[in-house]
Amino acid sequence: MTEKITAMLNDSKTARWTALAIVSFTMFAGYYLADVLAPLQGLLENKLGWTSSEYGFVTSAYGWFNVFLFFLIIGGIILDKMGVRFTGLGAAAVMVIGAAIKYWAISTHSLEGSVILGWKAQVMIAALGYAIFGVGVEVAGITVSKIIVKWFKGHEMALAMGLQLSVARLGTALAISTSLPIALHFNNVSTPILFCLIMLIIGFLAFFIYTFNDKKLDKSITLHNEQNQVEASEEFKFKDIFNIITNKGWWYIAILCVLFYSAVFPFLKYATLLMVNKFGVSEYWAGIIPSLLPFGTILLTPLFGGIYDKKGKGATIMIIGAILIIFVHAMFSIPFLNSYLIAIVLVLILGIGFSLVPSAMWPSVPKIIPEQQLGTAYSLIFWVQNWGLMGVPYLIGWVLDKYCITGTTTIDGVTSTTYNYTLPMLIFTGFGVLALIFAFLLKAEDKKKGYGLELPNIQP
């Protein structure tokens, strides 16, 4: 009698953690570009003549194609149909193309004086490049999420997702803390984007290397299933989309996701000028304080993910994270709290909330949705999220221009607009309140349906 083979490649700790390390670098490069302009708003206004509305327009472009042309959903379907290797390489290539267009638009002088659809040509083409990049990085994100489920299901899945988020947020932290000093050092606002472009090319090559590991994993899974007479899982069918969007638990996670991220990522895009205007921090160092947020999550997200793996309590973790988001933005909205020490403390607390929610949210999706539908399920969540990532930065930029201008200030011969950030912070607080409501609804749905969100991920 032939001995049954039970081991698969992902049963090897070395193999699965190596795979995670490779794909995490690709996401690190993507997250760096996603936030590279966040500390450069003042320079874009001073050196290139942009307004807050134009800056908000460019940052909102991230979700154009994902939201209105459904590219993200299409990417999720391609992922479930074609697999992680094909989809991941394509997404990495799209990131490189989008970054190259954005870099060219901001670095060239050939667009000066030109207008496209009522916007400065430079602004419109930079936005177009960012929109293309947005498709690539979001599809890469859902691909990496499915890769982690593929390698870590039954193992340290929440810890792995937390570590991947940590590496990606290291990209965010470095973008926020280094892009302004780099631009000032080279006296060129486009130089940080060039750095991003080089990293994205390296990230593409890293994912290409990963595909060889993925092929080996597929072969080991096939052999395991044949030897142990395990039936292969059903392939994705288009009717599965209906099954996903009629799942109430999925909707609660999707809405919680868009509200939570709308309270954090758009905040980071304006946080540098918040530190300058409200807390009097030097423009050169202003990006350091908000960069503490993603730096803090580098350790905390895997920590909370590990707790979820071993102890459970996923829905409860999301509730606590939402409460912290509300507290921080409410405190930021109080006008007389203007000490930079208070700002540092609040950013650190926000980092804890920013670690809690994703550490439990993303590993909870495979408990609600079957694995063969995960690519589409994640893409639909990211599609909903992109409404917030697209609309909220533009909303905040419009609110600042319309209601929050307090005057101008001149430093070293450069005149800049000053703003009152109370109203934007109250808007972010409102997103946190709504996120808390949907976190409670998710916990109630889990109790009703028995998804196991409060149970550990590691199987004995």
C-alpha positions as CSV (number, residue, x, y, z in Angstrom):
1,M,0.0,0.0,0.0
2,T,1.3,3.4,-1.0
3,E,2.1,5.6,1.9
4,K,0.0,8.8,2.0
5,I,1.8,12.0,1.7
6,T,0.5,14.7,4.1
7,A,3.1,17.4,3.8
8,M,2.7,20.4,1.5
9,L,5.2,23.1,0.8
10,N,3.4,25.6,3.0
11,D,3.8,23.2,6.0
12,S,7.4,24.3,5.9
13,K,7.9,27.4,8.0
14,T,10.9,28.4,6.0
15,A,9.0,28.2,2.7
16,R,5.9,30.1,3.8
17,W,7.8,32.9,5.5
18,T,10.2,33.3,2.6
19,A,7.2,33.7,0.2
20,L,5.7,36.3,2.6
21,A,9.0,38.2,2.7
22,I,9.2,38.4,-1.1
23,V,5.6,39.6,-1.8
24,S,5.8,42.0,1.2
25,F,8.6,44.0,-0.4
26,T,6.5,44.5,-3.5
27,M,3.7,46.0,-1.3
28,F,6.3,48.1,0.6
29,A,7.3,49.8,-2.7
30,G,3.7,50.3,-3.6
31,Y,2.8,51.9,-0.3
32,Y,5.8,54.2,-0.5
33,L,4.5,55.8,-3.7
34,A,0.9,55.9,-2.4
35,D,1.8,58.5,0.2
36,V,4.9,60.1,-1.3
37,L,3.1,63.3,-2.0
38,A,1.5,63.6,1.5
39,P,4.3,65.8,3.0
40,L,4.9,67.7,-0.3
41,Q,1.6,69.6,-0.4
42,G,3.3,72.8,0.7
43,L,6.0,72.5,-1.9
44,L,3.5,71.7,-4.7
45,E,1.6,74.8,-3.8
46,N,4.7,77.0,-3.5
47,K,6.9,75.7,-6.3
48,L,4.4,74.5,-8.8
49,G,1.5,76.8,-8.0
50,W,-1.0,74.1,-7.0
51,T,-4.0,74.8,-4.8
52,S,-5.4,72.5,-2.0
53,S,-8.2,71.5,-4.3
54,E,-5.7,70.5,-7.0
55,Y,-3.7,68.5,-4.5
56,G,-6.9,66.9,-3.3
57,F,-7.9,66.2,-6.9
58,V,-4.6,64.3,-7.6
59,T,-4.8,62.3,-4.3
60,S,-8.4,61.4,-5.0
61,A,-7.4,60.0,-8.5
62,Y,-6.2,56.9,-6.7
63,G,-9.7,55.4,-7.0
64,W,-10.9,56.7,-10.4
65,F,-10.5,53.5,-12.5
66,N,-11.0,51.2,-9.5
67,V,-14.3,52.8,-8.7
68,F,-15.9,54.1,-11.9
69,L,-14.5,51.6,-14.4
70,F,-14.6,48.6,-11.9
71,F,-11.0,47.7,-12.7
72,L,-10.5,46.5,-9.1
73,I,-13.4,44.1,-9.3
74,I,-12.3,42.9,-12.7
75,G,-8.9,42.4,-11.2
76,G,-10.4,40.2,-8.4
77,I,-12.3,38.1,-10.9
78,I,-9.1,37.7,-13.0
79,L,-7.3,36.7,-9.7
80,D,-9.8,33.9,-9.0
81,K,-9.8,32.8,-12.6
82,M,-6.1,33.1,-13.6
83,G,-4.4,32.7,-10.2
84,V,-1.9,34.8,-8.2
85,R,1.1,34.5,-10.5
86,F,-0.5,36.0,-13.6
87,T,-2.5,38.7,-11.7
88,G,0.4,39.7,-9.4
89,L,2.9,40.2,-12.2
90,G,0.4,42.2,-14.1
91,A,-0.5,44.4,-11.1
92,A,3.2,45.0,-10.4
93,A,3.8,46.1,-14.0
94,V,0.8,48.5,-13.9
95,M,2.2,50.1,-10.7
96,V,5.5,50.8,-12.5
97,I,3.7,52.4,-15.5
98,G,1.5,54.6,-13.3
99,A,4.5,55.8,-11.2
100,A,6.4,56.6,-14.4
101,I,3.6,58.8,-15.7
102,K,3.2,60.5,-12.4
103,Y,6.9,61.2,-12.2
104,W,7.0,62.6,-15.7
105,A,4.1,64.9,-15.1
106,I,5.6,66.5,-12.0
107,S,9.2,66.6,-13.3
108,T,8.6,68.1,-16.8
109,H,8.2,71.7,-17.8
110,S,6.6,70.9,-21.1
111,L,3.0,71.0,-19.6
112,E,3.2,74.5,-18.3
113,G,0.3,76.7,-19.5
114,S,-1.7,73.7,-20.9
115,V,-5.1,72.8,-19.6
116,I,-7.0,69.5,-19.8
117,L,-10.7,69.2,-19.0
118,G,-10.5,72.5,-17.0
119,W,-7.5,71.4,-14.9
120,K,-3.8,72.2,-15.3
121,A,-2.3,69.6,-17.7
122,Q,0.4,68.8,-15.1
123,V,-2.3,68.2,-12.4
124,M,-4.4,66.1,-14.7
125,I,-1.6,63.9,-16.0
126,A,-0.2,63.4,-12.5
127,A,-3.7,62.4,-11.5
128,L,-3.9,60.0,-14.4
129,G,-0.6,58.3,-13.5
130,Y,-1.8,58.0,-9.9
131,A,-5.1,56.5,-11.0
132,I,-3.2,53.9,-13.1
133,F,-0.9,53.2,-10.2
134,G,-4.0,52.9,-8.0
135,V,-5.3,50.0,-10.1
136,G,-2.0,48.2,-9.8
137,V,-1.4,48.6,-6.1
138,E,-5.0,47.6,-5.2
139,V,-5.0,44.5,-7.3
140,A,-1.5,43.7,-5.9
141,G,-3.0,44.1,-2.5
142,I,-5.8,41.6,-3.0
143,T,-3.4,39.2,-4.7
144,V,-1.0,39.3,-1.7
145,S,-4.0,38.8,0.6
146,K,-5.0,35.6,-1.3
147,I,-1.3,34.5,-1.4
148,I,-1.2,34.8,2.4
149,V,-4.4,32.7,2.8
150,K,-2.9,30.2,0.4
151,W,0.3,29.8,2.3
152,F,-0.9,30.3,5.9
153,K,-4.4,28.9,6.2
154,G,-4.4,26.7,9.3
155,H,-1.2,28.4,10.4
156,E,-0.2,31.9,11.5
157,M,-2.6,33.7,9.1
158,A,-3.4,36.8,11.1
159,L,0.3,37.2,12.1
160,A,1.4,36.9,8.5
161,M,-1.2,39.4,7.4
162,G,-0.1,41.7,10.2
163,L,3.5,41.4,9.2
164,Q,2.8,42.1,5.6
165,L,0.8,45.2,6.6
166,S,3.7,46.2,8.8
167,V,6.2,46.0,5.9
168,A,3.8,47.9,3.7
169,R,3.3,50.6,6.3
170,L,7.0,50.9,6.7
171,G,6.8,52.2,3.1
172,T,4.1,54.7,4.2
173,A,6.2,55.8,7.2
174,L,9.3,56.3,5.1
175,A,7.3,58.2,2.5
176,I,5.9,60.6,5.1
177,S,9.1,61.1,6.9
178,T,11.6,61.2,4.0
179,S,9.9,62.6,0.9
180,L,10.1,66.2,2.1
181,P,13.7,66.1,3.2
182,I,14.6,64.4,-0.1
183,A,12.8,67.0,-2.1
184,L,14.4,69.9,-0.1
185,H,17.9,68.3,-0.3
186,F,17.7,67.9,-4.1
187,N,15.7,71.1,-4.5
188,N,13.3,69.2,-6.7
189,V,9.7,68.1,-5.7
190,S,9.8,65.2,-8.2
191,T,12.9,63.5,-6.8
192,P,11.1,61.4,-4.2
193,I,8.8,60.1,-6.9
194,L,11.8,58.9,-8.9
195,F,13.0,57.0,-5.8
196,C,9.6,55.3,-5.7
197,L,9.8,54.4,-9.4
198,I,13.1,52.6,-8.8
199,M,11.7,50.7,-5.8
200,L,8.7,49.7,-7.8
201,I,10.8,48.2,-10.5
202,I,12.7,46.2,-7.9
203,G,9.3,45.2,-6.4
204,F,8.3,43.8,-9.8
205,L,11.4,41.7,-10.0
206,A,10.8,40.5,-6.5
207,F,7.3,39.3,-7.4
208,F,8.7,37.6,-10.5
209,I,11.0,35.6,-8.2
210,Y,8.0,34.7,-6.0
211,T,6.2,33.0,-8.9
212,F,8.7,30.1,-8.8
213,N,7.9,29.4,-5.2
214,D,4.2,29.6,-6.0
215,K,4.5,26.9,-8.8
216,K,6.2,24.6,-6.3
217,L,3.4,25.1,-3.8
218,D,0.7,24.3,-6.4
219,K,2.6,21.1,-7.3
220,S,2.8,20.0,-3.7
221,I,-0.9,20.8,-3.1
222,T,-1.8,18.7,-6.2
223,L,0.3,15.8,-5.1
224,H,-1.1,16.0,-1.5
225,N,-4.6,15.9,-2.8
226,E,-4.0,13.0,-5.2
227,Q,-2.2,10.9,-2.5
228,N,-4.8,11.6,0.1
229,Q,-7.8,11.5,-2.2
230,V,-8.8,15.1,-1.4
231,E,-11.3,16.6,-3.8
232,A,-10.1,19.8,-5.4
233,S,-12.1,22.9,-4.4
234,E,-14.7,24.2,-6.8
235,E,-13.5,26.8,-9.3
236,F,-14.8,30.3,-9.2
237,K,-18.1,31.0,-11.0
238,F,-19.6,34.4,-11.9
239,K,-22.6,33.5,-9.8
240,D,-20.3,33.6,-6.8
241,I,-20.4,37.4,-7.0
242,F,-24.1,37.3,-6.1
243,N,-23.3,35.0,-3.2
244,I,-20.7,37.5,-1.9
245,I,-22.8,40.7,-2.2
246,T,-25.8,39.1,-0.5
247,N,-23.7,38.1,2.5
248,K,-24.5,40.5,5.4
249,G,-21.3,39.7,7.2
250,W,-19.3,40.6,4.1
251,W,-21.1,44.0,3.9
252,Y,-20.4,44.8,7.5
253,I,-16.7,44.2,6.9
254,A,-16.7,46.2,3.7
255,I,-18.4,49.2,5.2
256,L,-16.3,49.1,8.3
257,C,-13.2,49.0,6.0
258,V,-14.2,52.1,4.0
259,L,-15.1,54.1,7.2
260,F,-12.0,53.0,9.0
261,Y,-9.5,53.7,6.2
262,S,-11.3,57.0,5.4
263,A,-10.6,58.1,8.9
264,V,-6.8,57.3,8.6
265,F,-5.3,57.4,5.1
266,P,-6.8,60.7,4.0
267,F,-5.8,62.1,7.4
268,L,-2.2,61.2,6.7
269,K,-2.3,63.0,3.4
270,Y,-3.1,66.3,5.3
271,A,-1.3,65.5,8.6
272,T,2.0,67.2,7.7
273,L,0.3,70.6,7.1
274,L,-1.8,70.0,10.2
275,M,1.4,69.8,12.2
276,V,2.6,73.1,10.6
277,N,-0.6,75.0,11.0
278,K,-1.9,73.9,14.3
279,F,1.1,72.7,16.3
280,G,3.7,75.1,14.9
281,V,6.1,72.3,13.8
282,S,8.8,73.3,11.3
283,E,7.9,72.4,7.7
284,Y,11.2,70.5,7.4
285,W,10.3,68.2,10.4
286,A,6.5,68.2,10.1
287,G,6.3,64.8,8.4
288,I,8.1,63.1,11.3
289,I,5.2,63.2,13.7
290,P,2.6,61.6,11.4
291,S,5.2,59.1,10.3
292,L,5.2,57.8,13.9
293,L,1.8,56.3,13.1
294,P,2.8,53.7,10.5
295,F,6.2,53.2,12.3
296,G,4.2,52.3,15.5
297,T,2.1,49.8,13.6
298,I,5.1,47.8,12.4
299,L,5.3,46.0,15.7
300,L,1.7,46.3,16.9
301,T,-0.1,44.9,13.9
302,P,1.7,41.6,14.0
303,L,1.3,41.5,17.7
304,F,-2.5,41.9,17.6
305,G,-2.6,39.5,14.7
306,G,-0.8,36.9,16.8
307,I,-3.3,37.5,19.6
308,Y,-6.1,36.9,17.1
309,D,-4.4,33.7,15.8
310,K,-4.0,32.3,19.3
311,K,-6.9,33.8,21.4
312,G,-9.5,34.9,18.8
313,K,-11.7,37.9,19.7
314,G,-11.5,39.4,16.1
315,A,-14.7,41.4,16.3
316,T,-13.9,42.7,19.7
317,I,-10.5,43.9,18.5
318,M,-12.1,45.9,15.7
319,I,-14.5,47.6,18.2
320,I,-11.6,48.7,20.4
321,G,-9.7,50.0,17.3
322,A,-12.7,52.1,16.2
323,I,-13.1,53.6,19.7
324,L,-9.4,54.8,19.6
325,I,-9.9,56.3,16.2
326,I,-12.9,58.4,17.5
327,F,-10.9,59.5,20.5
328,V,-7.9,60.7,18.6
329,H,-9.7,62.7,15.9
330,A,-12.0,64.3,18.5
331,M,-9.0,65.4,20.4
332,F,-7.3,66.8,17.3
333,S,-10.4,68.9,16.6
334,I,-10.2,70.8,19.9
335,P,-8.7,74.2,19.0
336,F,-6.7,75.0,22.2
337,L,-4.9,71.6,22.2
338,N,-1.9,72.8,20.2
339,S,1.2,71.3,21.8
340,Y,3.3,69.2,19.6
341,L,3.7,66.8,22.5
342,I,0.0,66.2,22.5
343,A,0.2,65.7,18.7
344,I,2.8,63.0,19.2
345,V,0.8,61.2,21.9
346,L,-2.4,61.3,19.7
347,V,-0.6,60.0,16.7
348,L,0.8,57.1,18.8
349,I,-2.7,56.2,20.0
350,L,-4.0,56.5,16.5
351,G,-1.3,54.0,15.5
352,I,-2.7,51.5,18.1
353,G,-6.2,51.8,16.6
354,F,-4.6,51.6,13.1
355,S,-3.1,48.3,14.1
356,L,-6.1,46.8,15.9
357,V,-8.7,47.0,13.1
358,P,-6.7,45.6,10.1
359,S,-5.0,42.9,12.2
360,A,-8.5,41.4,12.8
361,M,-10.4,42.6,9.7
362,W,-8.5,41.0,6.9
363,P,-8.0,37.6,8.5
364,S,-11.7,37.5,9.2
365,V,-12.8,37.6,5.5
366,P,-11.7,33.9,4.9
367,K,-14.0,32.9,7.8
368,I,-16.9,34.4,6.0
369,I,-16.1,33.7,2.3
370,P,-14.9,30.4,0.7
371,E,-11.3,30.4,-0.5
372,Q,-12.2,30.1,-4.2
373,Q,-14.1,33.4,-3.9
374,L,-11.6,35.3,-1.9
375,G,-10.0,37.3,-4.7
376,T,-13.4,38.6,-5.8
377,A,-14.5,39.2,-2.2
378,Y,-11.3,41.1,-1.3
379,S,-11.6,43.1,-4.6
380,L,-15.2,44.1,-3.8
381,I,-14.1,45.2,-0.3
382,F,-11.3,47.2,-1.8
383,W,-13.7,48.7,-4.4
384,V,-16.0,49.9,-1.6
385,Q,-12.9,51.2,0.2
386,N,-11.7,53.1,-2.8
387,W,-14.9,55.2,-2.7
388,G,-13.5,56.6,0.5
389,L,-9.9,56.8,-0.6
390,M,-11.1,58.7,-3.7
391,G,-13.7,60.9,-2.3
392,V,-12.5,61.9,1.2
393,P,-9.1,63.5,0.2
394,Y,-11.0,65.7,-2.3
395,L,-13.7,66.5,0.3
396,I,-11.1,67.5,2.8
397,G,-9.2,69.6,0.3
398,W,-12.5,71.3,-0.8
399,V,-13.4,72.0,2.9
400,L,-10.0,73.5,3.6
401,D,-10.3,75.9,0.6
402,K,-13.9,76.7,1.3
403,Y,-14.2,77.1,5.0
404,C,-10.8,76.8,6.7
405,I,-8.4,79.4,5.2
406,T,-7.2,81.7,8.0
407,G,-4.6,83.8,6.2
408,T,-1.1,83.5,4.9
409,T,2.4,83.3,6.3
410,T,5.8,84.1,4.8
411,I,8.9,82.0,5.7
412,D,12.2,82.6,4.0
413,G,10.5,84.7,1.4
414,V,7.9,82.0,0.5
415,T,4.2,82.8,1.2
416,S,2.0,79.9,2.2
417,T,-1.7,79.7,3.0
418,T,-2.7,78.9,6.6
419,Y,-5.7,76.7,7.6
420,N,-7.8,75.9,10.6
421,Y,-8.2,72.1,10.8
422,T,-11.1,71.8,13.3
423,L,-13.7,71.0,10.7
424,P,-11.7,68.3,8.9
425,M,-10.9,66.6,12.2
426,L,-14.6,66.6,13.1
427,I,-15.3,64.9,9.7
428,F,-12.7,62.2,10.5
429,T,-14.3,61.8,13.9
430,G,-17.7,61.1,12.3
431,F,-16.2,58.4,10.1
432,G,-14.9,56.7,13.3
433,V,-18.3,56.8,15.0
434,L,-19.9,55.1,12.0
435,A,-17.1,52.5,11.9
436,L,-17.8,51.7,15.6
437,I,-21.5,51.1,14.8
438,F,-20.7,48.7,12.0
439,A,-18.1,46.9,14.2
440,F,-20.9,46.1,16.7
441,L,-23.2,45.0,13.8
442,L,-20.4,42.6,12.6
443,K,-20.0,41.1,16.1
444,A,-23.8,40.6,16.3
445,E,-23.8,38.9,12.9
446,D,-21.0,36.6,13.8
447,K,-22.8,35.6,16.9
448,K,-25.9,34.9,14.8
449,K,-24.2,33.0,11.9
450,G,-21.3,31.4,13.8
451,Y,-18.5,32.5,11.5
452,G,-15.9,32.1,14.3
453,L,-14.6,35.7,14.3
454,E,-14.1,35.4,18.1
455,L,-12.3,32.0,17.7
456,P,-8.5,31.5,17.2
457,N,-7.2,31.1,13.7
458,I,-4.5,28.4,14.4
459,Q,-5.9,25.0,14.1
460,P,-4.7,22.4,16.6
